[in-house]
Amino acid sequence: MAKASRVMFEVICPCCEATLKIDPETRAVISHQEKPKPPTFESMEAAFTRLKGEAGKREEAFQKSVQEHKSHADVLNRKFDELLRQARENPDAPPPRRDIDLD
């Protein structure tokens, strides 16, 4: 009896869009070919422009972080002053509950 010719079929992976060749007799992937990736940049000028833009964004984020760090002490002082004022106005009030008190 003549052996039937193996006809493999191709399937496109829905996740990575790779081409898979599958043998129906063994139900196994025989070959795998990844989808070609497009180039990241069209030219060196585009890459350089993007790199300069990212440097500006990093500097902006750093400056914002510095400002928040400088104002953090002021925020804590204001919170402390407000709680101290409340404690002086109402000395009979019980102290606020701490997380450890809830256990």
N, CA, C and O atoms as a GROMACS GRO file, in nm:
protein
  412
    1MET      N    1   0.084  -0.116   0.000
    1MET     CA    2   0.000   0.000   0.000
    1MET      C    3   0.090   0.124   0.000
    1MET      O    4   0.188   0.131   0.074
    2ALA      N    5   0.055   0.216  -0.082
    2ALA     CA    6   0.134   0.339  -0.094
    2ALA      C    7   0.104   0.430   0.024
    2ALA      O    8  -0.010   0.444   0.068
    3LYS      N    9   0.208   0.490   0.071
    3LYS     CA   10   0.192   0.581   0.184
    3LYS      C   11   0.134   0.712   0.132
    3LYS      O   12   0.181   0.768   0.033
    4ALA      N   13   0.031   0.760   0.201
    4ALA     CA   14  -0.033   0.884   0.158
    4ALA      C   15   0.065   1.000   0.178
    4ALA      O   16   0.139   1.005   0.276
    5SER      N   17   0.064   1.090   0.083
    5SER     CA   18   0.156   1.204   0.093
    5SER      C   19   0.112   1.294   0.208
    5SER      O   20  -0.006   1.323   0.227
    6ARG      N   21   0.210   1.336   0.281
    6ARG     CA   22   0.180   1.423   0.394
    6ARG      C   23   0.161   1.565   0.343
    6ARG      O   24   0.252   1.626   0.286
    7VAL      N   25   0.043   1.615   0.364
    7VAL     CA   26   0.014   1.752   0.325
    7VAL      C   27   0.005   1.833   0.454
    7VAL      O   28  -0.089   1.818   0.533
    8MET      N   29   0.103   1.918   0.472
    8MET     CA   30   0.102   2.002   0.591
    8MET      C   31   0.020   2.127   0.562
    8MET      O   32   0.013   2.175   0.448
    9PHE      N   33  -0.039   2.179   0.666
    9PHE     CA   34  -0.114   2.303   0.647
    9PHE      C   35  -0.056   2.411   0.737
    9PHE      O   36   0.006   2.383   0.839
   10GLU      N   37  -0.079   2.535   0.694
   10GLU     CA   38  -0.025   2.649   0.766
   10GLU      C   39  -0.133   2.716   0.849
   10GLU      O   40  -0.248   2.728   0.806
   11VAL      N   41  -0.095   2.757   0.968
   11VAL     CA   42  -0.186   2.826   1.058
   11VAL      C   43  -0.115   2.952   1.107
   11VAL      O   44   0.005   2.951   1.134
   12ILE      N   45  -0.191   3.060   1.116
   12ILE     CA   46  -0.137   3.185   1.170
   12ILE      C   47  -0.174   3.192   1.318
   12ILE      O   48  -0.291   3.182   1.354
   13CYS      N   49  -0.074   3.208   1.403
   13CYS     CA   50  -0.097   3.217   1.548
   13CYS      C   51  -0.170   3.348   1.579
   13CYS      O   52  -0.128   3.454   1.533
   14PRO      N   53  -0.281   3.342   1.655
   14PRO     CA   54  -0.354   3.464   1.686
   14PRO      C   55  -0.282   3.556   1.784
   14PRO      O   56  -0.311   3.675   1.790
   15CYS      N   57  -0.188   3.503   1.861
   15CYS     CA   58  -0.117   3.586   1.959
   15CYS      C   59   0.001   3.660   1.897
   15CYS      O   60   0.008   3.783   1.901
   16CYS      N   61   0.093   3.585   1.839
   16CYS     CA   62   0.216   3.646   1.788
   16CYS      C   63   0.218   3.660   1.637
   16CYS      O   64   0.313   3.714   1.580
   17GLU      N   65   0.115   3.612   1.571
   17GLU     CA   66   0.100   3.618   1.425
   17GLU      C   67   0.213   3.546   1.352
   17GLU      O   68   0.250   3.584   1.241
   18ALA      N   69   0.268   3.443   1.415
   18ALA     CA   70   0.370   3.361   1.350
   18ALA      C   71   0.302   3.258   1.262
   18ALA      O   72   0.186   3.222   1.285
   19THR      N   73   0.374   3.210   1.160
   19THR     CA   74   0.321   3.108   1.071
   19THR      C   75   0.368   2.972   1.121
   19THR      O   76   0.488   2.949   1.137
   20LEU      N   77   0.274   2.883   1.146
   20LEU     CA   78   0.305   2.749   1.195
   20LEU      C   79   0.268   2.647   1.088
   20LEU      O   80   0.158   2.654   1.033
   21LYS      N   81   0.358   2.553   1.058
   21LYS     CA   82   0.327   2.443   0.966
   21LYS      C   83   0.300   2.321   1.053
   21LYS      O   84   0.383   2.280   1.134
   22ILE      N   85   0.182   2.264   1.034
   22ILE     CA   86   0.138   2.154   1.119
   22ILE      C   87   0.118   2.029   1.036
   22ILE      O   88   0.059   2.033   0.928
   23ASP      N   89   0.168   1.916   1.087
   23ASP     CA   90   0.149   1.786   1.023
   23ASP      C   91   0.020   1.727   1.078
   23ASP      O   92   0.010   1.704   1.198
   24PRO      N   93  -0.080   1.701   0.991
   24PRO     CA   94  -0.208   1.651   1.042
   24PRO      C   95  -0.200   1.509   1.097
   24PRO      O   96  -0.279   1.471   1.183
   25GLU      N   97  -0.105   1.429   1.049
   25GLU     CA   98  -0.095   1.291   1.096
   25GLU      C   99  -0.043   1.285   1.239
   25GLU      O  100  -0.098   1.212   1.322
   26THR      N  101   0.060   1.359   1.269
   26THR     CA  102   0.118   1.357   1.403
   26THR      C  103   0.063   1.467   1.492
   26THR      O  104   0.084   1.467   1.613
   27ARG      N  105  -0.007   1.560   1.432
   27ARG     CA  106  -0.064   1.675   1.502
   27ARG      C  107   0.044   1.753   1.578
   27ARG      O  108   0.026   1.792   1.694
   28ALA      N  109   0.155   1.774   1.512
   28ALA     CA  110   0.267   1.844   1.573
   28ALA      C  111   0.308   1.961   1.484
   28ALA      O  112   0.288   1.958   1.362
   29VAL      N  113   0.365   2.061   1.545
   29VAL     CA  114   0.417   2.174   1.471
   29VAL      C  115   0.551   2.132   1.412
   29VAL      O  116   0.643   2.096   1.485
   30ILE      N  117   0.560   2.138   1.280
   30ILE     CA  118   0.682   2.097   1.212
   30ILE      C  119   0.778   2.215   1.196
   30ILE      O  120   0.899   2.199   1.215
   31SER      N  121   0.725   2.331   1.162
   31SER     CA  122   0.811   2.448   1.151
   31SER      C  123   0.738   2.572   1.202
   31SER      O  124   0.615   2.577   1.207
   32HIS      N  125   0.817   2.669   1.239
   32HIS     CA  126   0.766   2.792   1.298
   32HIS      C  127   0.840   2.908   1.234
   32HIS      O  128   0.963   2.906   1.226
   33GLN      N  129   0.766   3.008   1.188
   33GLN     CA  130   0.829   3.124   1.126
   33GLN      C  131   0.769   3.250   1.188
   33GLN      O  132   0.649   3.275   1.175
   34GLU      N  133   0.852   3.328   1.255
   34GLU     CA  134   0.803   3.449   1.320
   34GLU      C  135   0.765   3.554   1.218
   34GLU      O  136   0.818   3.558   1.106
   35LYS      N  137   0.671   3.639   1.259
   35LYS     CA  138   0.630   3.749   1.173
   35LYS      C  139   0.745   3.850   1.168
   35LYS      O  140   0.800   3.885   1.272
   36PRO      N  141   0.780   3.897   1.049
   36PRO     CA  142   0.889   3.996   1.044
   36PRO      C  143   0.848   4.125   1.114
   36PRO      O  144   0.738   4.176   1.096
   37LYS      N  145   0.940   4.176   1.194
   37LYS     CA  146   0.912   4.297   1.270
   37LYS      C  147   0.946   4.419   1.184
   37LYS      O  148   1.048   4.420   1.115
   38PRO      N  149   0.861   4.521   1.191
   38PRO     CA  150   0.892   4.642   1.115
   38PRO      C  151   1.009   4.715   1.180
   38PRO      O  152   1.032   4.702   1.300
   39PRO      N  153   1.082   4.792   1.102
   39PRO     CA  154   1.193   4.866   1.162
   39PRO      C  155   1.141   4.967   1.263
   39PRO      O  156   1.034   5.026   1.245
   40THR      N  157   1.217   4.987   1.369
   40THR     CA  158   1.174   5.077   1.475
   40THR      C  159   1.169   5.221   1.427
   40THR      O  160   1.076   5.294   1.459
   41PHE      N  161   1.269   5.262   1.350
   41PHE     CA  162   1.276   5.399   1.300
   41PHE      C  163   1.298   5.397   1.150
   41PHE      O  164   1.363   5.307   1.096
   42GLU      N  165   1.244   5.498   1.084
   42GLU     CA  166   1.263   5.508   0.940
   42GLU      C  167   1.404   5.553   0.907
   42GLU      O  168   1.463   5.510   0.808
   43SER      N  169   1.458   5.641   0.992
   43SER     CA  170   1.591   5.694   0.964
   43SER      C  171   1.660   5.728   1.096
   43SER      O  172   1.599   5.726   1.202
   44MET      N  173   1.786   5.760   1.086
   44MET     CA  174   1.862   5.799   1.205
   44MET      C  175   1.814   5.934   1.258
   44MET      O  176   1.820   5.958   1.379
   45GLU      N  177   1.766   6.021   1.169
   45GLU     CA  178   1.717   6.152   1.213
   45GLU      C  179   1.595   6.135   1.303
   45GLU      O  180   1.581   6.203   1.404
   46ALA      N  181   1.506   6.044   1.264
   46ALA     CA  182   1.386   6.020   1.345
   46ALA      C  183   1.424   5.962   1.481
   46ALA      O  184   1.366   5.999   1.583
   47ALA      N  185   1.522   5.873   1.483
   47ALA     CA  186   1.567   5.815   1.610
   47ALA      C  187   1.630   5.921   1.698
   47ALA      O  188   1.607   5.924   1.819
   48PHE      N  189   1.710   6.009   1.639
   48PHE     CA  190   1.775   6.115   1.715
   48PHE      C  191   1.673   6.213   1.772
   48PHE      O  192   1.686   6.257   1.886
   49THR      N  193   1.572   6.247   1.693
   49THR     CA  194   1.466   6.338   1.738
   49THR      C  195   1.390   6.277   1.855
   49THR      O  196   1.361   6.345   1.953
   50ARG      N  197   1.360   6.150   1.845
   50ARG     CA  198   1.287   6.083   1.953
   50ARG      C  199   1.372   6.077   2.080
   50ARG      O  200   1.322   6.096   2.190
   51LEU      N  201   1.500   6.052   2.063
   51LEU     CA  202   1.591   6.044   2.177
   51LEU      C  203   1.599   6.179   2.248
   51LEU      O  204   1.601   6.183   2.371
   52LYS      N  205   1.605   6.288   2.173
   52LYS     CA  206   1.608   6.421   2.234
   52LYS      C  207   1.478   6.449   2.309
   52LYS      O  208   1.480   6.509   2.417
   53GLY      N  209   1.364   6.408   2.253
   53GLY     CA  210   1.236   6.427   2.320
   53GLY      C  211   1.228   6.351   2.450
   53GLY      O  212   1.172   6.401   2.548
   54GLU      N  213   1.282   6.230   2.453
   54GLU     CA  214   1.281   6.150   2.575
   54GLU      C  215   1.368   6.213   2.683
   54GLU      O  216   1.335   6.206   2.801
   55ALA      N  217   1.478   6.273   2.643
   55ALA     CA  218   1.564   6.340   2.741
   55ALA      C  219   1.490   6.456   2.806
   55ALA      O  220   1.503   6.477   2.927
   56GLY      N  221   1.413   6.529   2.729
   56GLY     CA  222   1.334   6.639   2.785
   56GLY      C  223   1.228   6.589   2.882
   56GLY      O  224   1.205   6.650   2.986
   57LYS      N  225   1.166   6.478   2.849
   57LYS     CA  226   1.064   6.420   2.938
   57LYS      C  227   1.126   6.374   3.069
   57LYS      O  228   1.068   6.393   3.176
   58ARG      N  229   1.244   6.314   3.060
   58ARG     CA  230   1.313   6.269   3.183
   58ARG      C  231   1.347   6.388   3.272
   58ARG      O  232   1.330   6.382   3.394
   59GLU      N  233   1.396   6.494   3.212
   59GLU     CA  234   1.432   6.613   3.289
   59GLU      C  235   1.308   6.673   3.355
   59GLU      O  236   1.313   6.715   3.471
   60GLU      N  237   1.197   6.676   3.282
   60GLU     CA  238   1.072   6.730   3.337
   60GLU      C  239   1.023   6.647   3.455
   60GLU      O  240   0.981   6.701   3.557
   61ALA      N  241   1.029   6.514   3.441
   61ALA     CA  242   0.986   6.426   3.549
   61ALA      C  243   1.077   6.442   3.671
   61ALA      O  244   1.031   6.438   3.785
   62PHE      N  245   1.206   6.461   3.648
   62PHE     CA  246   1.300   6.481   3.758
   62PHE      C  247   1.270   6.611   3.832
   62PHE      O  248   1.268   6.613   3.955
   63GLN      N  249   1.246   6.718   3.759
   63GLN     CA  250   1.216   6.847   3.822
   63GLN      C  251   1.086   6.839   3.904
   63GLN      O  252   1.077   6.896   4.012
   64LYS      N  253   0.988   6.767   3.850
   64LYS     CA  254   0.862   6.750   3.923
   64LYS      C  255   0.886   6.674   4.054
   64LYS      O  256   0.831   6.709   4.158
   65SER      N  257   0.969   6.570   4.048
   65SER     CA  258   1.000   6.492   4.167
   65SER      C  259   1.074   6.577   4.270
   65SER      O  260   1.047   6.565   4.390
   66VAL      N  261   1.164   6.662   4.225
   66VAL     CA  262   1.238   6.750   4.317
   66VAL      C  263   1.141   6.846   4.386
   66VAL      O  264   1.150   6.866   4.507
   67GLN      N  265   1.049   6.904   4.311
   67GLN     CA  266   0.951   6.997   4.369
   67GLN      C  267   0.864   6.926   4.473
   67GLN      O  268   0.838   6.981   4.580
   68GLU      N  269   0.818   6.805   4.441
   68GLU     CA  270   0.736   6.730   4.536
   68GLU      C  271   0.816   6.698   4.663
   68GLU      O  272   0.762   6.703   4.774
   69HIS      N  273   0.942   6.665   4.645
   69HIS     CA  274   1.026   6.633   4.761
   69HIS      C  275   1.045   6.756   4.850
   69HIS      O  276   1.044   6.745   4.973
   70LYS      N  277   1.063   6.872   4.787
   70LYS     CA  278   1.080   6.995   4.865
   70LYS      C  279   0.954   7.032   4.940
   70LYS      O  280   0.960   7.079   5.054
   71SER      N  281   0.838   7.012   4.879
   71SER     CA  282   0.713   7.053   4.943
   71SER      C  283   0.660   6.947   5.040
   71SER      O  284   0.565   6.974   5.114
   72HIS      N  285   0.718   6.829   5.040
   72HIS     CA  286   0.670   6.721   5.127
   72HIS      C  287   0.682   6.759   5.275
   72HIS      O  288   0.591   6.732   5.353
   73ALA      N  289   0.791   6.821   5.312
   73ALA     CA  290   0.810   6.862   5.452
   73ALA      C  291   0.706   6.966   5.492
   73ALA      O  292   0.655   6.963   5.604
   74ASP      N  293   0.673   7.059   5.401
   74ASP     CA  294   0.572   7.160   5.431
   74ASP      C  295   0.435   7.095   5.453
   74ASP      O  296   0.360   7.135   5.543
   75VAL      N  297   0.403   6.996   5.371
   75VAL     CA  298   0.274   6.928   5.385
   75VAL      C  299   0.267   6.857   5.520
   75VAL      O  300   0.165   6.864   5.589
   76LEU      N  301   0.374   6.789   5.557
   76LEU     CA  302   0.375   6.719   5.687
   76LEU      C  303   0.364   6.818   5.802
   76LEU      O  304   0.294   6.790   5.900
   77ASN      N  305   0.432   6.931   5.792
   77ASN     CA  306   0.423   7.033   5.898
   77ASN      C  307   0.281   7.087   5.911
   77ASN      O  308   0.232   7.106   6.022
   78ARG      N  309   0.216   7.111   5.799
   78ARG     CA  310   0.078   7.161   5.803
   78ARG      C  311  -0.017   7.058   5.865
   78ARG      O  312  -0.104   7.094   5.944
   79LYS      N  313   0.001   6.931   5.830
   79LYS     CA  314  -0.083   6.827   5.889
   79LYS      C  315  -0.061   6.820   6.040
   79LYS      O  316  -0.156   6.809   6.117
   80PHE      N  317   0.066   6.826   6.082
   80PHE     CA  318   0.097   6.821   6.224
   80PHE      C  319   0.036   6.940   6.297
   80PHE      O  320  -0.023   6.924   6.404
   81ASP      N  321   0.050   7.060   6.240
   81ASP     CA  322  -0.004   7.180   6.304
   81ASP      C  323  -0.156   7.171   6.318
   81ASP      O  324  -0.211   7.211   6.420
   82GLU      N  325  -0.223   7.118   6.216
   82GLU     CA  326  -0.370   7.105   6.222
   82GLU      C  327  -0.411   7.006   6.330
   82GLU      O  328  -0.503   7.033   6.407
   83LEU      N  329  -0.344   6.892   6.337
   83LEU     CA  330  -0.377   6.794   6.440
   83LEU      C  331  -0.345   6.846   6.580
   83LEU      O  332  -0.418   6.818   6.675
   84LEU      N  333  -0.237   6.921   6.593
   84LEU     CA  334  -0.202   6.980   6.722
   84LEU      C  335  -0.307   7.083   6.764
   84LEU      O  336  -0.344   7.089   6.881
   85ARG      N  337  -0.355   7.162   6.669
   85ARG     CA  338  -0.459   7.260   6.698
   85ARG      C  339  -0.587   7.190   6.744
   85ARG      O  340  -0.650   7.233   6.840
   86GLN      N  341  -0.624   7.081   6.675
   86GLN     CA  342  -0.744   7.006   6.713
   86GLN      C  343  -0.728   6.947   6.853
   86GLN      O  344  -0.823   6.946   6.930
   87ALA      N  345  -0.610   6.898   6.885
   87ALA     CA  346  -0.586   6.839   7.017
   87ALA      C  347  -0.594   6.945   7.127
   87ALA      O  348  -0.642   6.916   7.237
   88ARG      N  349  -0.547   7.065   7.099
   88ARG     CA  350  -0.552   7.172   7.199
   88ARG      C  351  -0.694   7.225   7.218
   88ARG      O  352  -0.732   7.262   7.329
   89GLU      N  353  -0.772   7.228   7.110
   89GLU     CA  354  -0.910   7.277   7.120
   89GLU      C  355  -0.998   7.180   7.197
   89GLU      O  356  -1.089   7.223   7.269
   90ASN      N  357  -0.974   7.052   7.183
   90ASN     CA  358  -1.058   6.952   7.246
   90ASN      C  359  -0.968   6.852   7.320
   90ASN      O  360  -0.943   6.743   7.268
   91PRO      N  361  -0.918   6.887   7.439
   91PRO     CA  362  -0.826   6.798   7.509
   91PRO      C  363  -0.892   6.672   7.564
   91PRO      O  364  -0.823   6.575   7.595
   92ASP      N  365  -1.026   6.670   7.576
   92ASP     CA  366  -1.095   6.553   7.630
   92ASP      C  367  -1.120   6.446   7.524
   92ASP      O  368  -1.161   6.335   7.558
   93ALA      N  369  -1.096   6.476   7.399
   93ALA     CA  370  -1.120   6.379   7.292
   93ALA      C  371  -1.018   6.265   7.302
   93ALA      O  372  -0.901   6.289   7.333
   94PRO      N  373  -1.062   6.143   7.276
   94PRO     CA  374  -0.968   6.031   7.281
   94PRO      C  375  -0.867   6.043   7.165
   94PRO      O  376  -0.897   6.104   7.062
   95PRO      N  377  -0.751   5.986   7.181
   95PRO     CA  378  -0.652   5.993   7.073
   95PRO      C  379  -0.702   5.913   6.951
   95PRO      O  380  -0.781   5.820   6.967
   96PRO      N  381  -0.658   5.949   6.833
   96PRO     CA  382  -0.703   5.876   6.715
   96PRO      C  383  -0.657   5.731   6.720
   96PRO      O  384  -0.553   5.699   6.778
   97ARG      N  385  -0.736   5.645   6.658
   97ARG     CA  386  -0.702   5.502   6.658
   97ARG      C  387  -0.590   5.476   6.560
   97ARG      O  388  -0.587   5.531   6.450
   98ARG      N  389  -0.499   5.393   6.601
   98ARG     CA  390  -0.389   5.353   6.515
   98ARG      C  391  -0.422   5.219   6.453
   98ARG      O  392  -0.511   5.147   6.501
   99ASP      N  393  -0.354   5.185   6.349
   99ASP     CA  394  -0.378   5.057   6.283
   99ASP      C  395  -0.350   4.940   6.377
   99ASP      O  396  -0.419   4.838   6.371
  100ILE      N  397  -0.253   4.954   6.462
  100ILE     CA  398  -0.218   4.846   6.553
  100ILE      C  399  -0.326   4.824   6.659
  100ILE      O  400  -0.339   4.714   6.712
  101ASP      N  401  -0.403   4.929   6.689
  101ASP     CA  402  -0.510   4.916   6.788
  101ASP      C  403  -0.628   4.833   6.736
  101ASP      O  404  -0.707   4.784   6.815
  102LEU      N  405  -0.639   4.818   6.606
  102LEU     CA  406  -0.752   4.745   6.548
  102LEU      C  407  -0.735   4.594   6.557
  102LEU      O  408  -0.832   4.520   6.540
  103ASP      N  409  -0.616   4.547   6.584
  103ASP     CA  410  -0.592   4.402   6.589
  103ASP      C  411  -0.648   4.339   6.712
  103ASP      O  412  -0.636   4.218   6.731
   0.00000   0.00000   0.00000
